[in-house]
Amino acid sequence: MSSRDDTLAASIRAIRDYPKPGIIFRDITTLLGDAKAFRQAVDDLVKPYADMSIAQVAGIEARGFILGGALAHQLSAGFVPIRKKGKLPHETVRVAYSLEYGVDEMEMHVDAVKPGEKVILTDDLIATGGTAEGAVKLLRQMGAEIVSACFVIDLPELGGRKKLEALGVEVRTLIEFEGH
């Protein structure tokens, strides 16, 4: 890990046994509250896309909204919120996605992306990949060209990165943590 990665990793709080015993929850609210670490994370996430004419950044509820808004601003792109079912006021498109213990649904507005638009998908963390996979399917349903999915944290043991790569989506992450 580079010193830049060490700075980011040190800014993330680890909460043991949350939301259940055996889980180490990686809480990025401490990173978001640290101006230097937040700037570094946004700069590092944006860098590969700076000259790519990205039209939209899609963020997964909820921390993906914070990162996605910052990325969209830096890239002079629009922002697309991908939310849990029933949270958006206009006509939506919806997709079911797998959770560790079941299925849920997410949606976005029908007019959020235009066919062929270059889109980056973002969230704070990639774990099992079920939510991100659902977001990819939703964006593709509307004709988006998904340039990449980017996350601050990867938990490689849980296989989410591989799940997205199997869908043909490039995945970029800033740091990895072992375990889950």
N, C-alpha and C positions, 0 to 999 in steps of 0.2 A: 504494500500500500504506500502511495506517495504521501508527502507531508500534506498536500491539499486534501487527499482522501482522509488522512488522519484527523484533520480539522473538522471535516464533515462528520465523520464517525463519532468524534468526541462530542459533537453538538446534539446528538440524538440520544434521548433518554430510553433506557431499557427497563421495562416494567415486567417483573417476573410474575408468572401465574395469572396473567390477565389476557383474555377474558375468562380463561379457565386454567386449572392446574397443568403445568408442563409447558405452557406457552410463554415465550418472551415477546412481549408487545414492543415493537420499535416505534416510539412516539416522536414524530418530527415536529411537534409543536414547540419544542425547545430549539430546534434548528430555525424555525420560522421566527422565533423571538430574538434570535441572535443576528443582528443586522449583517455582520461580516459573513457568517455561514450561509444565511439566506441569499445574499448577493452572489456568493461563490457558487451555490447550487444552481441558481438561475443562470448565471453566466456559463457554467459548465454544461448545463442541459441545452442551452440555446446554440452554443458554438458550432456544432456540426451542421446546423440548418440555416446559418446566417445568410447564405447566398443561394437559397433554394426556392425562393418565391412561394413560401408556404401561405396558403389562403386562410386556413383555420387551424386552431389548436383546440382539440376536444379534451375536456377534463372530466374525470370520473368523480362523482360526488363522494366525499366532500373535500378532502385535501387536494384532490386533483383540480378543484376549482381555484384554489389559491395559487398553485404552481402554474396551472394553465393560463390564468389571467396574466401573470407576470411574463410567461413565455410569449403569449400573444402580443403583449405590449412591446416586448423587445424585438419581435419579428415583424411588427406592423401587420399583424394578422388579426382575424376575427377570433372570437371565442365561442365554443359550443359546449354548453353544459349537458352532460349525460347524467340523468337522475333516476332515482328509484321511481317505480310506477306511481302515478297519481300526483306528482309534484310540479308538473309543468302546466301552464294555463292554456296553451294553444293546442291545436291538433298535433298529435304525436304519432311516431312509429315506435314500436315496442319489440323487444326480444327477451326471451327467457334465457337465463344463465344459471350455471351450477354453482352452488355454494358447498362448503364442506359437508353440511348436513341437510341438503335439500336444493330447492330451486327458487329463484326470485325473478323479477322482471325489471328491466331498465328501459328508459325511453329518452327520446330527444324530439324536438320539434320537426315536423315534416319539411320545413323550409330552412333547416339549420345549415345544410351543406348542399352544394350543387354538384351534379354528376361531373366527375373529372377533377374536382378541386383537390389540391394537395393538402393533406391533413396530417397533423402529428397528434397522437394520443398520449395523454400523460396522467399519471397518478403518483402518489408518494411512494408506493411499494408494490412490487410484483411478488406474489407468494404462490398460490396454486394456479393462478392465471384465469380462474373462472370468470371473474368480473371483467377483466381486460379482454378475454375472448368474446364475451357477450358484446362489449363495446365495439370490437373490430367487426363483428357480424352486423351490428346495427349500422355502423358507418358505411360498410360495403353495400348493405341493402339500399342505401340512398345514393350509391354510385361514387362515393369518395375514393380517392387514391390515397391509401395510408402509406405515407413515406416512412414512418417509424413510430414505435411506441417507446417512450422514455420515462424512466422512474428514478427517483433518488436511490432507493434501496432494492436490492435483489436478495431473496432468500432462496438460493439455488437448490437446496435439498427438496423444496416443494414442487419444483418442475414447471413453474409458470412461464419462465422464459422459453423453455423448449416447446411448450404448448403454442405460444405465439409464433415462434420461428417455424413450427410445422404448418402454420397458416400462411407462411410466406411473409411475415412481418419482421422487419429488422427491429431488434430490441437493444436499447442503450440504457445502461444504468451507471450510477456514479460510485456506489459502494455495495459490498456484499457482506452479509452477516450469516454465519453458520447457524443452524438450528431453526426453530420456528416459534 
